[in-house]
Amino acid sequence: MATQTEIQLEPIIASPPRTYLKGHGIDAGPTPFNANEEISNVPPNPEQLELQDSDDHPEASTAYATPNVRAVKGKLFSIYFAVFIAGMNDGAVGTLIPYLQPSYNVGLLQVAILYLINFAGWMLAAFSNVHVTSWIGQGGLLVFGAICQMLAYVLIFWKPPFGLFAASFFFSGLGMAYQDAQANAFAANVENAYRWLGVLHAAYGLGALIAPLIATTIAAATPYWNYYYCIMLGVAAFNVAFLATAFRKGLFRPVSRTAKQTAGSDLKKALSQKSVWILSLYFLFYVGAEVTSGGWVVQFLVSVRGGYPGEVGYVASGFWGGLTLGRLLLADPVNRFGERRSVLVLIACALGMQFLFWFVPNIVADAIFISVLGFCIAPFFPVGISVVTKILPRELHVAAVGKSSPSAQRSEPYSPGNKLKQINNSFPS
């Protein structure tokens, strides 16, 4: 049984002492303590290990702990919901393309430009993410990103002129990018991170799964496809409140007193890492495949296979459903089998499904193939986030994830939407 020892010394600091435990991943050296404090061998609650109130503890910027899931479950649920809404946003755009084209009298090229505008928001977030975090902290940036996303739906729900409609995609991209970087960095540093990253991205898939169901039902039953964004506005408002509540402690406060001074150097360090650029390229190709498959499948089935939008609109949900299921079921097998080998095997399976989808001229069969394709590629994004957070020091996680994820959005504007009419005769129908 360990004994307690009282040390009679004059107080050295006025602020509460900080405990550093080797067994919990923290070894920052001795810290001055209050003479009236008792030294105990009883470990603190896991939530105490979470680095908060950093204004009182500027050393928190260099000492990190891996919080227990139970201690941060409220924050986990809030970022899951934020990513879920991002899925609802992305999953609806492709489904609504056949409806917004005649509504605005625009071609597929103009629709593709929407993705380019969205990418501009992501790129701004990529290079400002670290600096804004240093000013308002992780929770503050999550809430700010949610507000930007909500602003996009304020602009879009009343079916504005096409120019304003297009501008809304900048704000949605900016807001989702801020939330995406912070959510991934947070989940990647929780105990058993691979599992919670899988759940995080499954939440995105779930949002993208239900989005085509809701959007197609509204657009097919009424001439007001924009009513879908009335729902999104309400959900986004709840998201702002949920994040603000979950991260209320230290909200809009910087991570540490030195964060503002080190933000620029952290970004430069992240950009100097070869692994960050390799993973950015990895995400570039992955998100290009994901967005093309899930976002343009409906237009492909309408333009090439001759499907009716009100019927084939639900096929997109099959792809996102497969993606969601894969992220839930494959997280543990991928971790056991090995991330690199798993990705290589699943790429081969995904290619097989893609070729079957291309060359089997049957809408029902195509719906099955695209769903299995979504299942096969499901772990790719969580695996990439897991790898980047394993090989880089934790202080670079926000910068690295913030840079890698937006790089993937570059592939969206170059999706094959504006070529569908040209390739109409290239596929069996």
C-alpha positions as CSV (number, residue, x, y, z in Angstrom):
1,M,0.0,0.0,0.0
2,A,1.5,3.3,-1.0
3,T,1.7,6.0,1.6
4,Q,1.1,9.7,1.3
5,T,3.8,12.2,2.0
6,E,3.4,15.8,3.0
7,I,6.1,18.2,2.0
8,Q,6.4,21.5,3.9
9,L,7.6,24.0,1.4
10,E,6.6,27.5,0.4
11,P,4.2,27.7,-2.5
12,I,6.0,28.3,-5.8
13,I,3.0,28.8,-8.1
14,A,-0.5,30.1,-7.7
15,S,-2.1,28.1,-10.5
16,P,-3.1,24.5,-9.9
17,P,-0.3,21.9,-10.2
18,R,-0.3,19.6,-13.3
19,T,0.5,15.9,-13.0
20,Y,2.7,14.2,-15.6
21,L,2.4,10.5,-15.8
22,K,4.7,8.3,-17.8
23,G,2.1,5.5,-17.9
24,H,-0.3,7.8,-19.7
25,G,2.0,9.0,-22.4
26,I,3.1,12.2,-20.7
27,D,6.7,12.8,-19.5
28,A,7.2,16.6,-19.5
29,G,9.6,16.7,-16.6
30,P,9.1,18.1,-13.1
31,T,6.5,20.8,-12.5
32,P,6.5,23.2,-9.5
33,F,3.8,22.2,-7.0
34,N,1.9,23.7,-4.1
35,A,3.3,22.8,-0.7
36,N,-0.2,22.2,0.7
37,E,-1.0,19.7,-2.0
38,E,-0.9,16.0,-1.2
39,I,1.0,13.7,-3.6
40,S,-1.0,10.5,-4.3
41,N,-0.4,7.4,-6.3
42,V,-4.1,7.4,-7.3
43,P,-4.3,8.0,-11.1
44,P,-6.5,10.9,-12.2
45,N,-9.7,10.4,-14.1
46,P,-9.1,10.1,-17.9
47,E,-10.9,13.3,-18.5
48,Q,-8.3,15.1,-16.4
49,L,-5.7,13.9,-18.9
50,E,-7.5,15.7,-21.7
51,L,-5.6,18.8,-22.4
52,Q,-7.9,21.6,-21.7
53,D,-7.7,25.0,-19.9
54,S,-4.4,25.5,-21.8
55,D,-4.3,29.1,-20.9
56,D,-3.6,28.0,-17.3
57,H,-1.1,25.4,-18.6
58,P,0.9,26.7,-21.5
59,E,3.0,23.6,-21.4
60,A,0.0,21.7,-22.7
61,S,1.1,22.4,-26.2
62,T,3.9,19.9,-25.9
63,A,2.5,17.3,-23.6
64,Y,-0.2,15.0,-24.9
65,A,-2.3,12.3,-23.6
66,T,-4.6,9.7,-25.3
67,P,-8.0,10.2,-23.7
68,N,-10.2,7.3,-22.8
69,V,-13.3,7.1,-25.1
70,R,-15.7,7.3,-22.1
71,A,-14.1,10.6,-21.0
72,V,-14.8,12.3,-24.4
73,K,-17.9,10.5,-25.6
74,G,-19.9,13.7,-25.8
75,K,-17.3,15.3,-28.1
76,L,-17.2,12.1,-30.2
77,F,-20.9,12.1,-30.7
78,S,-20.8,15.8,-31.7
79,I,-18.1,15.3,-34.4
80,Y,-20.0,12.2,-35.6
81,F,-23.0,14.4,-36.1
82,A,-21.0,17.1,-37.9
83,V,-19.6,14.5,-40.3
84,F,-23.0,13.0,-40.7
85,I,-24.3,16.4,-42.0
86,A,-21.4,16.6,-44.4
87,G,-22.5,13.3,-45.8
88,M,-26.1,14.6,-46.2
89,N,-24.7,17.6,-48.1
90,D,-22.5,15.6,-50.5
91,G,-24.9,12.8,-51.0
92,A,-27.7,15.0,-52.3
93,V,-25.9,17.1,-54.9
94,G,-25.5,14.3,-57.5
95,T,-29.1,13.2,-57.0
96,L,-30.4,16.7,-57.5
97,I,-28.4,17.3,-60.7
98,P,-31.3,16.1,-63.1
99,Y,-33.6,18.5,-61.3
100,L,-31.5,21.7,-60.9
101,Q,-30.4,21.6,-64.5
102,P,-33.8,22.4,-66.0
103,S,-34.6,24.6,-63.1
104,Y,-31.6,26.9,-63.8
105,N,-31.3,26.0,-67.5
106,V,-27.7,25.1,-67.1
107,G,-25.5,22.3,-68.6
108,L,-23.3,19.7,-66.9
109,L,-20.3,22.0,-67.3
110,Q,-21.9,24.6,-65.1
111,V,-22.8,21.9,-62.6
112,A,-19.2,20.7,-62.6
113,I,-18.1,24.3,-61.8
114,L,-20.1,24.0,-58.5
115,Y,-17.5,21.4,-57.4
116,L,-14.7,23.8,-58.3
117,I,-16.2,26.5,-56.2
118,N,-16.6,24.0,-53.4
119,F,-13.0,23.1,-53.8
120,A,-12.0,26.7,-53.4
121,G,-13.5,26.7,-49.9
122,W,-11.6,23.5,-49.0
123,M,-8.3,25.0,-50.2
124,L,-8.8,28.2,-48.2
125,A,-9.4,26.0,-45.1
126,A,-6.3,23.9,-45.9
127,F,-4.0,26.8,-45.5
128,S,-5.8,28.7,-42.8
129,N,-6.8,25.8,-40.6
130,V,-3.8,25.8,-38.3
131,H,-3.8,29.6,-37.9
132,V,-7.5,29.9,-37.1
133,T,-7.1,27.0,-34.6
134,S,-4.3,28.8,-32.9
135,W,-6.7,31.8,-32.3
136,I,-10.0,30.1,-31.4
137,G,-9.0,26.5,-30.5
138,Q,-10.3,23.2,-31.7
139,G,-13.9,23.5,-30.4
140,G,-14.1,27.1,-31.6
141,L,-13.1,26.2,-35.2
142,L,-15.6,23.3,-35.2
143,V,-18.4,25.7,-34.3
144,F,-17.1,28.3,-36.8
145,G,-17.1,25.7,-39.5
146,A,-20.6,24.7,-38.6
147,I,-21.8,28.3,-38.8
148,C,-20.2,28.6,-42.3
149,Q,-22.0,25.5,-43.4
150,M,-25.3,26.8,-42.1
151,L,-24.7,30.1,-43.9
152,A,-24.5,28.1,-47.2
153,Y,-28.0,26.7,-46.6
154,V,-29.4,30.1,-45.7
155,L,-28.3,31.2,-49.2
156,I,-29.6,28.1,-51.0
157,F,-32.9,27.0,-49.5
158,W,-35.0,29.6,-51.2
159,K,-33.7,28.8,-54.7
160,P,-31.7,31.9,-55.3
161,P,-30.3,33.0,-58.7
162,F,-27.7,30.5,-60.0
163,G,-24.7,32.8,-59.2
164,L,-25.7,33.0,-55.5
165,F,-26.5,29.2,-55.5
166,A,-23.0,28.6,-56.8
167,A,-21.5,30.9,-54.2
168,S,-23.1,28.9,-51.4
169,F,-20.9,26.0,-52.3
170,F,-17.8,28.0,-51.2
171,F,-19.2,28.4,-47.7
172,S,-20.3,24.8,-47.5
173,G,-16.8,23.7,-48.6
174,L,-15.1,26.0,-46.2
175,G,-17.3,25.0,-43.2
176,M,-17.1,21.2,-43.9
177,A,-13.3,21.4,-44.4
178,Y,-12.8,23.1,-41.0
179,Q,-15.0,20.5,-39.3
180,D,-13.4,17.6,-41.2
181,A,-9.9,18.4,-40.2
182,Q,-10.7,18.9,-36.6
183,A,-13.0,15.9,-36.4
184,N,-10.3,13.6,-37.9
185,A,-7.5,15.0,-35.8
186,F,-9.7,14.5,-32.6
187,A,-10.8,10.9,-33.4
188,A,-7.3,9.9,-34.5
189,N,-5.9,10.6,-31.0
190,V,-8.6,8.7,-29.0
191,E,-7.8,5.3,-27.6
192,N,-8.2,2.6,-30.3
193,A,-8.3,5.3,-32.9
194,Y,-8.7,3.0,-35.9
195,R,-12.1,1.9,-34.7
196,W,-13.4,5.4,-34.0
197,L,-12.1,6.7,-37.3
198,G,-14.1,3.9,-38.9
199,V,-17.2,5.0,-37.1
200,L,-16.6,8.6,-37.8
201,H,-16.5,8.0,-41.6
202,A,-19.4,5.6,-41.4
203,A,-21.4,8.5,-40.0
204,Y,-20.5,10.4,-43.2
205,G,-21.6,7.4,-45.3
206,L,-24.9,7.2,-43.3
207,G,-25.6,10.9,-44.0
208,A,-24.8,10.3,-47.7
209,L,-27.0,7.2,-47.7
210,I,-30.2,8.9,-46.5
211,A,-29.6,12.1,-48.5
212,P,-30.6,10.7,-51.9
213,L,-33.7,9.0,-50.3
214,I,-34.9,12.3,-48.9
215,A,-33.8,14.5,-51.9
216,T,-35.3,12.2,-54.5
217,T,-38.6,11.9,-52.6
218,I,-38.9,15.7,-52.4
219,A,-37.8,16.4,-56.0
220,A,-39.9,13.7,-57.6
221,A,-43.1,14.5,-55.7
222,T,-42.9,18.3,-55.9
223,P,-41.3,20.9,-58.2
224,Y,-39.5,22.3,-55.2
225,W,-36.2,20.4,-55.0
226,N,-34.7,23.2,-53.0
227,Y,-36.9,22.2,-50.0
228,Y,-34.3,19.6,-49.3
229,Y,-32.1,22.5,-48.1
230,C,-34.7,23.7,-45.7
231,I,-34.2,20.4,-43.9
232,M,-30.4,20.9,-44.1
233,L,-30.7,24.4,-42.6
234,G,-32.5,23.0,-39.6
235,V,-30.1,20.2,-39.1
236,A,-27.1,22.5,-39.5
237,A,-28.5,24.9,-36.8
238,F,-28.7,21.9,-34.5
239,N,-25.1,21.0,-35.4
240,V,-23.9,24.4,-34.3
241,A,-25.6,24.0,-30.9
242,F,-24.4,20.5,-30.4
243,L,-20.8,21.3,-31.1
244,A,-20.9,24.4,-29.0
245,T,-22.3,22.4,-26.1
246,A,-19.9,19.5,-26.4
247,F,-16.8,21.8,-26.6
248,R,-18.1,24.5,-24.3
249,K,-15.2,24.2,-21.9
250,G,-12.5,26.4,-23.4
251,L,-14.6,27.3,-26.4
252,F,-13.0,30.0,-28.6
253,R,-9.9,29.8,-26.6
254,P,-6.5,29.0,-28.2
255,V,-4.9,25.6,-27.6
256,S,-2.0,27.2,-25.7
257,R,-0.4,30.6,-25.1
258,T,2.3,29.7,-27.7
259,A,-0.1,28.4,-30.3
260,K,-0.3,31.7,-32.2
261,Q,3.5,31.8,-32.4
262,T,4.0,28.2,-33.6
263,A,1.0,28.0,-36.1
264,G,3.1,29.1,-39.0
265,S,6.0,26.8,-38.2
266,D,3.7,23.9,-37.7
267,L,2.2,24.4,-41.1
268,K,5.7,24.7,-42.7
269,K,6.8,21.5,-40.9
270,A,3.7,19.6,-42.2
271,L,4.3,20.9,-45.7
272,S,7.9,19.8,-45.6
273,Q,7.0,16.2,-44.8
274,K,7.1,13.9,-47.8
275,S,4.5,11.7,-46.3
276,V,2.0,14.5,-46.2
277,W,2.3,15.0,-50.0
278,I,2.1,11.3,-50.7
279,L,-1.0,11.0,-48.6
280,S,-2.5,14.1,-50.3
281,L,-2.1,12.3,-53.6
282,Y,-3.6,9.2,-52.1
283,F,-6.6,11.2,-51.0
284,L,-6.8,12.9,-54.3
285,F,-7.4,9.7,-56.2
286,Y,-9.6,8.2,-53.5
287,V,-12.0,11.1,-53.2
288,G,-12.1,11.5,-56.9
289,A,-13.3,7.9,-57.2
290,E,-15.7,8.2,-54.3
291,V,-17.3,11.5,-55.5
292,T,-17.5,10.3,-59.1
293,S,-19.1,7.1,-58.1
294,G,-21.6,8.4,-55.6
295,G,-22.2,11.9,-57.0
296,W,-22.5,11.1,-60.7
297,V,-24.0,7.6,-60.7
298,V,-27.5,9.0,-61.1
299,Q,-26.7,11.2,-64.0
300,F,-24.8,8.3,-65.6
301,L,-27.8,6.1,-65.3
302,V,-30.1,8.8,-66.7
303,S,-27.8,9.9,-69.6
304,V,-26.2,6.6,-70.6
305,R,-28.6,3.9,-69.4
306,G,-31.8,5.8,-70.1
307,G,-33.1,5.6,-66.5
308,Y,-35.8,7.8,-65.0
309,P,-34.5,10.2,-62.4
310,G,-37.3,9.4,-59.9
311,E,-36.3,5.7,-59.9
312,V,-32.6,5.7,-60.4
313,G,-32.1,8.5,-57.9
314,Y,-32.2,5.8,-55.1
315,V,-29.2,3.9,-56.6
316,A,-26.9,6.5,-55.1
317,S,-28.1,5.4,-51.7
318,G,-26.9,1.9,-52.5
319,F,-23.4,3.1,-53.0
320,W,-23.4,5.1,-49.8
321,G,-25.0,2.3,-48.0
322,G,-22.2,0.0,-49.0
323,L,-19.7,2.6,-48.0
324,T,-21.3,2.9,-44.5
325,L,-21.4,-0.8,-44.0
326,G,-17.8,-1.3,-45.1
327,R,-16.6,1.3,-42.7
328,L,-18.4,-0.3,-39.8
329,L,-17.5,-3.9,-40.6
330,L,-14.0,-3.7,-42.1
331,A,-12.3,-1.5,-39.4
332,D,-11.2,-4.4,-37.2
333,P,-10.3,-6.9,-40.1
334,V,-8.2,-4.2,-41.8
335,N,-6.4,-3.4,-38.6
336,R,-5.6,-7.1,-38.0
337,F,-4.7,-8.0,-41.6
338,G,-2.6,-4.9,-42.1
339,E,-3.6,-1.6,-43.6
340,R,-1.3,-1.7,-46.7
341,R,-2.3,-5.3,-47.7
342,S,-5.9,-4.6,-47.0
343,V,-6.0,-1.6,-49.3
344,L,-4.2,-3.5,-52.1
345,V,-6.7,-6.4,-51.9
346,L,-9.7,-4.1,-51.7
347,I,-8.5,-2.0,-54.7
348,A,-8.4,-5.2,-56.8
349,C,-12.0,-6.0,-55.7
350,A,-13.1,-2.4,-56.4
351,L,-11.7,-2.4,-59.9
352,G,-13.6,-5.6,-60.6
353,M,-16.9,-4.0,-59.5
354,Q,-16.1,-0.9,-61.6
355,F,-15.6,-2.9,-64.8
356,L,-18.8,-4.9,-64.2
357,F,-20.7,-1.6,-63.6
358,W,-19.3,-0.2,-66.9
359,F,-20.0,-3.1,-69.2
360,V,-23.2,-4.8,-67.8
361,P,-26.0,-2.7,-69.4
362,N,-28.6,-3.4,-66.7
363,I,-29.7,-0.8,-64.1
364,V,-30.6,-3.4,-61.4
365,A,-27.2,-5.1,-61.8
366,D,-25.5,-1.7,-61.9
367,A,-27.1,-0.8,-58.6
368,I,-25.7,-4.0,-57.0
369,F,-22.2,-3.5,-58.5
370,I,-22.0,0.2,-57.3
371,S,-23.1,-0.9,-53.8
372,V,-20.4,-3.5,-53.6
373,L,-17.9,-1.0,-54.9
374,G,-18.8,1.4,-52.1
375,F,-18.3,-1.5,-49.6
376,C,-14.8,-2.2,-51.1
377,I,-13.5,1.3,-51.0
378,A,-15.0,2.1,-47.6
379,P,-11.8,1.8,-45.4
380,F,-9.6,3.8,-47.7
381,F,-10.2,7.3,-46.2
382,P,-10.0,6.2,-42.5
383,V,-6.9,4.2,-43.2
384,G,-5.2,7.3,-44.7
385,I,-6.1,9.4,-41.7
386,S,-4.8,6.7,-39.4
387,V,-1.5,6.4,-41.2
388,V,-0.8,10.2,-41.3
389,T,-1.4,10.5,-37.6
390,K,0.8,7.5,-36.8
391,I,3.9,8.7,-38.7
392,L,3.7,12.4,-37.7
393,P,4.1,14.0,-34.3
394,R,0.8,15.0,-32.7
395,E,1.4,18.7,-32.9
396,L,1.4,18.4,-36.7
397,H,-1.9,16.4,-36.9
398,V,-4.2,19.3,-37.5
399,A,-1.9,20.9,-40.1
400,A,-1.3,17.6,-41.9
401,V,-4.9,16.4,-41.9
402,G,-6.1,19.9,-42.8
403,K,-3.7,19.9,-45.8
404,S,-4.3,16.3,-47.0
405,S,-8.1,16.2,-46.9
406,P,-8.7,19.4,-48.9
407,S,-6.2,18.3,-51.5
408,A,-8.5,15.4,-52.3
409,Q,-11.3,17.8,-53.3
410,R,-9.2,18.8,-56.4
411,S,-10.5,15.8,-58.1
412,E,-14.2,16.8,-57.8
413,P,-14.3,19.4,-60.6
414,Y,-12.7,17.0,-63.0
415,S,-15.3,14.3,-62.6
416,P,-16.9,13.0,-65.8
417,G,-20.1,14.9,-65.6
418,N,-19.5,17.2,-68.5
419,K,-18.5,14.2,-70.7
420,L,-21.5,12.0,-70.2
421,K,-23.3,13.0,-73.3
422,Q,-20.1,12.5,-75.4
423,I,-19.6,8.9,-74.1
424,N,-23.2,7.9,-74.4
425,N,-22.5,5.6,-77.3
426,S,-19.3,4.2,-75.7
427,F,-21.3,2.0,-73.3
428,P,-23.7,-0.8,-74.0
429,S,-27.3,0.3,-73.3
